[in-house]
Structures are given as structure tokens and as C-alpha cells.
Amino acid sequence: MTHNFHPTMLREYDIRGVVGDTLSDKDAYAIGRSFATLVRRAGGKRIAVGYDGRLSSPMLADALIAGINDAGADALNVGLGPTPMLYYAASTEDVEGGIQITGSHNPPDYNGFKFVMQGRPFYGADILGIGEMAAAGDWEAGEGTSQSIDIVDAYVDRLVEGFAGGAFRIGWDAGNGAAGTVIEKLTARLPGEHHLLFTDIDGHFPNHHPDPTEEKNLADLRKLVAEKSLDFGVAFDGDGDRIGAIDGEGRVIWGDQLLQIYAAAVLKDLPGATVIADVKASQALFDRVAELGGKPLMWKTGHSLIKAKMKETGSPLAGEMSGHIFFADRYYGYDDAPYAAVRLIEAATKLGQSVTELRGNMAPMVNTPEMRFQVDESRKFAIVDEVLDRLTASGAQVDRTDGARVLTDDGWWLLRASNTQDVLVARAEAKDEAALTRLLAAIDEQLALSGIVRGPQAAH
């Protein structure tokens, strides 16, 4: 028995597809059997399985567990919940691997799989290996067991363990995503006053799409904070591993700005520590980490890539522009948005300032949000290579950590291919509007040379 995946499904740090088109229950079975084969060959037997609130998730979970069992491994089904809850389940001593079924922030018809194996990220060549095993039918056989367990309360207990924050008035927008139940239980355990939005888990996402990196999706939270005069608000993506935030004045606190706040608090306890951020992060963040006495490190975008770099460098804190925040000082080093919300409360308490003051104190920069524009899946990496070739030939100052990050007298601009969608991602940051206009013109010039036109985007 063999299985071939659709060529667009196997991504750099997860597996993703469109249900009923590029992704089916047969794919889920093959993924479960291949992953369980790897776990068994590494001497393991137990694999935790969780899933998000998408309509297709239970069907895929059943097929995934069947594959795990047919490889002779045991499945521990933790059920519906956010991805970090699955990571938490997989961190226990007697579990050797974990798979979360999630479409993250993709449209409702998408779904996919995120992995952890023996406490390390599972990505890149690991994921390609799953495809190779399935195509060859290189699978173990056996009869495993399946057991359902409820770990929501244990997970929430861990989120508040050692909590050292004060009482604030906070808005929470779960976006009808998988973190809803956790947010209800978590806020009941925290001091202060909490106002909750859209905690019913609903794969139709009836209120707004659960992606806090798009400002339009923060409109309900912004309104709530304004109407109730709250101190700040937090929002979560579909599977609860990315956080968004706004301050008491309704200003968005982007991922790299949140990281500035967290870094100030963490570096008080761990002076000189390495703080990692992805290539989309503001230069203001790297400068601020250095100013605080930390070691700033720019790295590739992608939760698995960041986690691996944290392990390699011993970094206690990392983050991405997209709102993945990773704590390894008093936590496990994975991206957990409910935990990041807890740590935001603690950081404001420790630093002795409100979240609004902390946001207001940041160096003003004129920059774009993360700009995404659709390109053909087969062209996206080639376009970046073409741009890099032209920039190198012209003598430009280019950082190739992940795509092209170009430094000029005006500031910097970035172009990279998304590993999860058929899009190119661009970003630019400058000292003033005129400089930003020049940077955007440089991006557009390079895209035009590769036959691409960027849509209109607003700066922030």
C-alpha cells in the first residue's frame, strides 16, 4: 500500500491543503502512519493528537488516528483545542510525538497538520520524509490503541503557574477559534476584569476571520476596548498559537512591538540573553534589544525554524512579526498565544508601566504592515531568486537569511515567499513617508521585472 500527496501540501514547517481538493482523509491516514512509523523506529509508542475548530478537523482526526494505530502506535486524543495545548500534551514524559490538525489562519476550507517529535520541532526534511515514506509504503504495521483524554484544565493550570502579574481591565477576542474554551477558563483564573468576545468555537468563523495580523480583524476588539475604556486587548488566531494586541488608545501592537515589551521584562531577569526575531521584524526591535543589553538575532520566518534556532542558541525569548511568540525561560519554548497574553500582563506589572505607555514609548517608525499578494505556487520561490540575482548584480546590500532583506539609506525592505500559502510577502520600514515611498517603488520595480504587480496597501 502506497500513497502520494498533492505536490503543494508538504510545506517547510507543516502540511496544508484544501479539504476535498488537495487534502482528504486518505492523506490524513498516510500522515498518521508515516509519522507513527518514525516514532516507533525512534523507540517511541505514544503520540498525542489534537485538532482545531474547523469543520473538517474531526474527520481528519479519525483518519489520522487510524493511520497511527495501523503502524502499531498508540494515539492519545486530546480533542478540540489550540495548538499549544497539543504541544503541552506532547511535552509530558511518556509521549514521544504530537500532531495538531489545524488550518491556522488560512480560509475555512483549508486544513493541515503541525508536528512535534520527542520535544523537537519537526519540519523541512522531516516533512518531505513523510511524503517519501508514504510514496514507498515504507510503514510499520501493528495494532495500536486510541484513548481520549481531557487536558484543558491541566493546561490552564500550567498557563497560570507562578503568575506574578497585577490586575488589569482587558478585552479578549478568541475569533471563534480553537482557543475559545481555554480563554474562558484562563480569564476566570486571572485577577482584574475581563471582557470576552467570540469564545464559541465555530469553524464558519461568523464574526471575523481569526488572523490578528490583519488590522481589519481587530475592529471588534478595538471597539470593545474603546467602549469599556479597557487597559488593552488581545486577540488570537484560529489555532491559538499567534497573538495580536491593541493598547488602551486602540493602537495595534504588532508582533515585533510586543517582542520589545517582552524583551524588556525578560532581560531584567536574564541580562545579556539572545532574543530572536524573524526577518520581517522592525529594525527598532533589534536596536532596542541591543540597547537593553541583550543579543539581537535575526532569523528565518517560520515557527519550526525559530524554535530550532532557540534550542541551538539557548535563547529564552523569540518572536515573529506574525504574532508567534516563544518563551523558554519559564516555559517550554513553543509558541503559545494564551501564555503570551499572560506574560503581557506580567511584563506590564514588572516594568511598572501600562501597556499603552509601553507602546507609546517605542521609537516612531513609518512602515507597512505585512503585505501579501498572490502568485502562482510554482513561481513564488523563483521570483525571489530572480530578485536576489538582480540585487546582487547591482551591488545592493542584501541579507539572504530568508528571502531578500535590502538595506538602503532610506531604511529597509523585504521580499520573501510564504511557506504556507501561494503568496509573496513584502514589508518596508523607513524614517519618513517620502523614504517609505521610495522603498515601495524599489519593491514594485523588482516585482515588475519578474512580471508581478503588487496591490495597494496602507502603511502604519
C-alpha positions in Angstrom: 0.0 0.0 0.0 1.4 3.4 -1.0 0.1 7.0 -1.1 1.1 10.1 -3.0 0.4 13.6 -1.6 -0.6 16.6 -3.8 2.7 18.4 -4.5 1.5 21.6 -2.9 0.8 20.0 0.5 4.2 19.3 2.0 5.4 22.7 3.3 8.5 23.9 5.1 7.0 23.6 8.6 3.7 21.9 8.3 1.4 20.1 5.9 -1.5 22.0 4.5 -4.2 21.7 1.8 -7.7 22.4 0.7 -10.2 19.8 2.0 -11.9 18.0 -0.8 -9.4 19.2 -3.3 -5.8 18.7 -2.3 -6.4 17.2 1.2 -8.5 14.1 2.1 -9.0 11.5 4.8 -6.6 9.3 2.8 -3.9 11.9 3.2 -4.5 12.1 7.0 -4.3 8.3 7.3 -0.9 8.3 5.4 0.4 11.1 7.5 -0.5 9.3 10.7 1.0 6.0 9.5 4.3 7.6 8.3 4.7 9.8 11.5 3.9 6.8 13.8 6.4 4.7 11.9 9.1 7.3 12.5 8.2 7.5 16.2 8.3 3.7 16.6 11.6 3.4 14.8 13.0 6.0 17.3 11.9 3.8 20.1 8.6 5.6 20.9 5.0 4.4 21.0 2.6 7.2 22.2 1.5 10.1 20.0 -0.7 13.0 21.2 -3.4 14.2 18.7 -5.4 17.4 18.8 -7.5 19.4 16.4 -8.8 22.9 15.9 -12.4 24.0 15.3 -12.6 23.7 11.6 -15.5 21.6 10.3 -13.2 19.1 8.6 -11.0 18.5 11.7 -12.8 15.6 13.4 -12.9 13.7 10.1 -9.2 14.2 9.6 -8.5 13.3 13.2 -10.3 9.9 12.9 -8.3 9.0 9.7 -5.0 10.2 11.3 -5.6 8.1 14.4 -6.4 5.1 12.2 -3.0 5.5 10.5 -1.2 5.9 13.8 -2.8 2.7 15.1 -2.1 0.7 12.0 1.6 1.5 12.4 1.4 -0.1 15.9 1.5 3.2 17.8 -0.9 4.4 20.5 -2.9 7.7 20.0 -3.7 10.0 22.9 -6.6 12.1 21.6 -6.7 15.4 23.5 -9.6 16.6 21.3 -10.6 20.1 20.4 -8.3 22.9 21.5 -5.5 25.2 20.5 -2.2 24.0 19.0 -0.2 25.0 22.1 -2.4 22.7 24.2 -1.3 19.8 21.9 2.3 20.9 22.4 1.7 20.8 26.1 0.3 17.3 25.9 3.3 16.2 23.8 5.8 17.6 26.4 4.9 15.0 29.0 7.4 12.3 29.6 5.5 9.3 28.3 4.5 10.9 24.9 7.1 10.8 22.1 5.3 12.8 19.4 2.4 15.1 18.7 0.2 16.1 15.7 -2.2 19.0 15.7 -4.8 19.2 12.9 -5.2 22.8 12.1 -5.7 25.2 9.2 -4.3 28.0 11.4 -5.2 31.4 9.8 -6.0 30.0 6.4 -9.5 30.2 4.9 -12.2 27.9 6.3 -11.8 25.2 3.6 -8.1 24.7 4.4 -6.8 22.3 7.0 -3.4 20.8 7.8 -1.0 19.3 10.3 1.7 20.6 12.7 4.1 18.2 14.3 6.4 17.9 17.3 8.7 14.9 17.8 10.5 14.0 21.1 10.4 17.6 22.2 12.0 19.0 19.0 10.4 20.8 16.0 9.6 18.6 13.0 9.9 20.4 9.7 11.7 20.7 6.4 13.4 17.4 5.5 11.3 15.7 8.2 8.1 16.6 6.4 9.5 15.7 3.0 10.4 12.4 4.6 6.8 11.7 5.4 6.0 12.1 1.7 8.8 9.7 0.7 7.7 7.1 3.2 4.1 7.2 2.0 5.1 7.0 -1.7 7.2 3.9 -0.9 4.7 2.4 1.5 7.6 2.2 4.0 5.4 1.7 7.0 5.4 -0.3 10.2 2.4 -2.5 10.8 0.7 -3.3 14.1 -2.3 -2.7 16.3 -2.2 0.4 18.4 -4.7 1.8 20.9 -6.7 5.1 20.9 -7.6 6.9 24.1 -9.4 10.2 24.6 -8.3 12.4 27.5 -9.3 15.9 28.7 -6.3 18.1 29.5 -7.9 21.5 29.2 -7.8 22.2 32.9 -4.3 20.9 33.4 -3.2 23.1 30.5 -4.8 26.2 32.0 -3.2 25.3 35.4 0.2 25.4 33.6 -0.6 28.8 32.0 -1.1 30.5 35.3 1.6 28.6 37.2 3.7 31.1 39.1 1.7 34.0 37.8 3.2 37.3 39.0 1.0 39.9 37.3 -1.3 42.6 38.5 -5.0 43.3 37.9 -5.9 44.9 34.6 -9.1 45.5 32.6 -8.6 43.5 29.4 -10.5 42.6 26.3 -10.0 39.1 24.8 -11.1 38.2 21.2 -10.9 34.5 20.5 -12.3 34.9 17.0 -14.4 31.7 17.2 -11.1 29.9 17.0 -9.9 26.8 18.9 -8.6 28.8 22.0 -12.1 29.9 23.0 -12.7 27.4 25.8 -9.2 27.9 27.1 -9.6 31.7 27.2 -12.9 31.4 29.2 -11.2 29.2 31.8 -8.0 31.2 31.8 -9.6 34.6 32.4 -11.6 33.1 35.2 -8.3 32.4 37.0 -6.7 35.8 36.4 -7.1 38.9 38.6 -8.7 42.0 37.1 -11.7 42.5 34.8 -12.0 40.5 31.6 -14.4 41.1 28.7 -14.6 38.2 26.2 -15.5 38.2 22.5 -16.4 35.2 20.3 -15.2 32.3 22.5 -17.7 29.9 20.9 -15.6 27.6 18.7 -17.1 27.8 15.2 -15.4 26.7 12.0 -17.6 29.0 10.0 -15.9 32.0 11.7 -19.1 34.0 11.7 -17.7 37.3 13.2 -14.4 37.8 11.5 -11.5 35.7 10.2 -9.2 34.6 13.0 -6.0 36.3 11.9 -4.9 39.1 14.3 -2.1 40.2 11.9 -4.7 41.8 9.7 -5.9 45.1 11.2 -9.5 44.7 9.9 -9.8 41.6 12.1 -9.1 43.7 15.2 -12.1 46.1 14.7 -14.4 44.3 17.2 -11.6 44.2 19.8 -10.8 47.9 19.2 -14.5 48.8 19.7 -14.7 46.8 22.9 -11.6 48.4 24.4 -12.9 51.9 23.5 -16.5 51.4 24.7 -15.3 49.9 28.1 -12.2 52.1 28.4 -10.1 48.9 28.9 -6.4 48.9 29.6 -5.6 46.8 26.5 -6.9 44.0 24.3 -5.6 40.7 23.0 -6.7 38.6 20.0 -5.9 35.1 18.8 -5.6 33.2 15.5 -7.6 30.1 14.6 -5.4 27.6 16.4 -4.2 29.8 19.3 -0.5 29.9 18.6 -0.4 33.6 17.4 -1.3 36.7 19.4 -2.4 40.1 18.4 -2.9 43.1 20.7 -4.1 46.7 20.9 -3.4 49.3 23.6 -5.8 51.4 25.5 -5.8 54.0 22.8 -6.7 51.5 20.1 -3.2 51.4 18.5 -2.2 48.0 17.2 0.8 46.4 19.0 2.4 44.4 16.2 4.4 41.2 16.9 7.8 42.9 16.8 6.5 45.6 19.2 5.1 43.0 21.6 8.6 41.5 21.5 10.1 44.8 22.6 7.9 44.7 25.7 8.6 41.1 26.4 12.4 41.6 25.9 12.5 44.5 28.4 10.9 42.2 31.0 12.9 39.0 30.2 16.3 40.8 30.0 15.7 42.2 33.6 15.9 38.6 34.8 18.4 37.3 32.2 20.8 40.1 31.3 22.7 39.6 28.0 20.4 36.9 26.7 19.8 36.3 23.0 16.5 37.5 21.6 15.5 36.1 18.2 13.1 37.7 15.7 12.3 36.9 12.1 13.4 38.9 9.1 10.1 40.8 8.9 10.7 42.5 12.3 11.4 46.2 12.7 15.0 47.4 12.9 13.7 49.3 16.0 13.3 45.9 17.8 16.8 44.8 17.1 18.1 48.2 18.2 16.0 48.1 21.4 17.2 44.6 22.3 20.8 45.8 22.0 20.1 48.9 24.0 18.6 46.7 26.8 21.9 44.7 26.8 20.6 41.7 25.0 21.9 40.0 21.9 19.5 40.5 18.9 19.5 37.8 16.3 17.6 37.9 13.0 16.4 34.6 11.7 14.1 32.9 9.2 10.4 33.2 9.4 8.5 30.0 10.5 7.6 28.7 13.9 9.6 25.5 13.5 12.7 27.3 12.2 12.6 29.8 15.1 12.1 27.0 17.7 15.1 25.1 16.3 17.3 28.3 16.5 16.2 28.9 20.1 17.4 25.4 21.1 20.7 26.0 19.2 21.4 29.3 20.8 19.8 28.8 24.3 17.6 31.9 23.6 14.9 32.4 26.3 12.7 34.6 24.0 11.8 34.8 20.3 9.1 36.1 18.2 7.8 36.7 14.7 6.0 39.7 13.1 3.1 37.3 12.6 2.5 37.1 16.4 4.2 33.8 17.2 5.9 34.4 20.5 8.1 31.8 22.1 9.2 31.8 25.8 11.8 29.3 27.0 12.7 31.0 30.3 9.9 29.7 32.5 8.1 27.8 29.7 8.7 25.2 27.0 10.0 27.3 24.1 6.9 26.8 21.8 4.5 29.4 20.5 1.6 29.7 22.9 -0.7 32.8 22.5 -2.8 32.4 25.7 0.5 32.1 27.6 1.9 35.2 25.7 -1.2 37.1 26.9 -0.4 36.1 30.5 3.2 37.2 30.0 2.0 40.6 28.7 0.1 41.2 31.9 3.3 40.2 33.8 5.6 42.4 31.7 3.5 45.5 32.3 3.5 44.7 36.0 7.2 44.1 36.1 8.1 47.1 34.1 5.8 49.4 36.1 4.1 50.9 33.1 0.7 50.4 31.4 0.7 48.6 28.1 -0.4 51.9 26.5 2.7 53.7 27.9 5.0 50.8 26.8 3.5 51.1 23.3 3.7 54.9 23.3 7.4 54.9 24.3 8.5 53.0 21.2 10.7 54.7 18.6 8.4 56.0 15.9 8.9 54.3 12.5 7.0 54.6 9.3 6.4 51.2 8.0 4.0 48.9 6.1 2.1 46.0 7.5 2.9 42.6 6.2 1.9 42.9 2.6 0.8 39.7 0.9 0.0 39.3 -2.8 -1.0 36.1 -4.6 1.3 34.5 -7.0 1.3 31.1 -8.6 2.6 28.4 -6.2 5.2 27.2 -8.8 6.6 30.8 -9.3 6.9 32.2 -5.8 10.4 30.9 -4.9 11.7 31.5 -8.4 10.6 35.2 -8.2 12.6 35.7 -5.0 15.6 34.1 -6.7 15.3 36.4 -9.7 15.2 39.4 -7.4 18.2 38.2 -5.4 20.2 37.7 -8.6 19.4 41.2 -9.9 20.1 42.9 -6.5 23.5 41.0 -6.2 24.4 42.1 -9.7 23.6 45.7 -8.8 25.8 45.7 -5.6 22.8 46.2 -3.2 23.3 45.5 0.5 21.2 42.3 0.9 20.6 40.0 3.8 19.6 36.5 2.5 18.6 35.0 5.8 15.1 34.4 4.5 14.3 35.9 1.1 15.8 39.3 0.3 16.1 42.0 3.1 17.6 45.1 1.5 19.2 47.8 3.5 19.3 51.3 2.0 19.9 54.9 3.2 16.1 55.2 3.4 15.6 52.1 5.6 14.9 48.6 4.6 12.6 46.4 2.5 11.9 42.7 2.4 10.6 40.3 -0.2 10.1 36.6 0.7 8.0 33.6 -0.4 5.4 32.3 2.1 6.0 28.7 3.1 2.3 28.2 3.9 0.4 30.0 1.1 0.7 30.8 -2.6 1.8 34.4 -1.8 4.8 36.6 -1.7 5.3 38.7 1.4 6.8 42.2 1.4 7.5 44.7 4.1 9.2 48.1 4.2 10.3 50.5 7.0 11.7 54.0 6.8 12.4 57.1 8.7 9.7 59.2 7.0 6.8 58.9 4.4 9.0 60.1 1.5 11.6 57.4 2.2 8.9 54.7 2.5 7.5 55.7 -0.9 11.0 55.2 -2.4 11.3 51.8 -0.8 7.9 50.7 -2.0 8.9 51.9 -5.5 12.0 49.7 -5.3 9.9 46.7 -4.4 7.5 47.4 -7.2 10.3 47.8 -9.7 11.8 44.4 -8.8 8.3 42.7 -8.9 7.6 44.3 -12.3 10.9 42.9 -13.7 9.5 39.5 -12.7 6.1 40.2 -14.1 4.2 40.8 -10.9 2.1 43.8 -9.8 1.6 44.5 -6.0 -1.9 45.5 -4.9 -2.4 48.7 -2.9 -1.5 48.5 0.8 -1.6 51.0 3.7 1.3 52.0 5.9 1.1 52.0 9.7 
